[in-house]
């Protein structure tokens, strides 16, 4: 098995069954989040603006962001670039993808992004 720059076991190439399973998992997750977003939008639309909690707007933004990330993962899966860090080009460790199947970067590159490039 290949390793990333940290010597951590990287994701092996995905076979057809693994791609189908991953696609199904991502699509199920997308469906759940889209349903949550639709329900929350319906509640917010039926509520006077001054009575809507700020947390509801934050939750809607988070759900929209999650949907965008899941759509990106599905696109990368189709393109054959799934599991490759967009920052350094190394394989993202399988454990990270298992926990967060929509991630675009390895932990090191994500830290750089979150830390503002430091």
N, C-alpha and C positions, 0 to 999 in steps of 0.2 A: 504494500500500500504506500502511496506517496505521502510525503509530509509537507506541511506548509513551512514558512520561514522560521517558525518557532519549534520545529521538530515534532509538532503535534500531528497525529494521523489525520490525513485529509480525506475528503469524500472520494470514494471510488467512482469511476464512470457509472452512470445509471443505466441499467438494462431496461428493456421495454416494460417489464412488470413493475419495476421500481418507479418508472416515470408515470405509469398509469395510477399507481397507488398515491404518489405524491400529488399528481394533478387532482385526483379525487379528494384528497385531504384539503388541498388549497381551495377547491371549488366549494366544498362543504363549509369551510371556514368563511369564505366569501359570502355564501348564502346566509349564514347566521348573522354576520355583521351587517349585511344589507337589510335584513329583516329588522334588526335592532334599530338601525338608522331610520328606516321608514316609519317604524312605530314611534320613535322619539320625535321625528319631524311632525308626525300627525298630532301628537300631544302639544308640541310647541305651537303649531299653527292654530290650534284650538284654544290657546291660552292668551290672555291679554299680555302684551309685551312686558309690561311692568311686573307681571307676576311670574314670568319665566325666570328660573334660577340660572345664574351665570354658569353653573356646573353643567346644565343641559346643553348650552352652546359649546362648551368645552368638549363634552362627550360626543356631540355631533361632529365636531372638527376631528376628534381622535378617530371616530369610526370612518370618516371620509379618508383620512390619512391611511388607515389600515387597509381600506379597500384599494387605494392606489398602490400600496406596497404589495398586496396580494396579486393585483393585476400585473404588476411588474415581474413578480416571481413566475407567474404563469407564462408571461411573454418570454422570459429567460429560459424557461423550461422548453418551450417550443423552439427557441433559437439554438438551444444546445449550450447555452452559457450559464445555466443554473449551477450554483455552487462555486462559482469563480468570483473572487473578491474584485469589486469594481475599483478598489483603491490600489492594490498591489498586484493583482492578476494571479495570486496564489489561490489554491483550493481553500474554501472555507471548511473548517473542521466539521465532520459529520455530526458531532454532538451539538454544535451550535445550530446547525440546520434542523436537527431533530426538535430542538426546543423552539426555535424561531424560523420556520421554514421559508419565510418571506425575506430574510435578511439579504442585503446586498454586499456587505463587507465583513471581513474577519474582525475579531475583537480589536486588534491593534489599529486598523484603519478606522473602525468605528469610533474608537477613542480619540483619534486625531480629528475626526469630523465633529464629534460632540464637544471636544475641547477647543474648537476653533483653529485647528491646525497647529497646535503647539507641539 
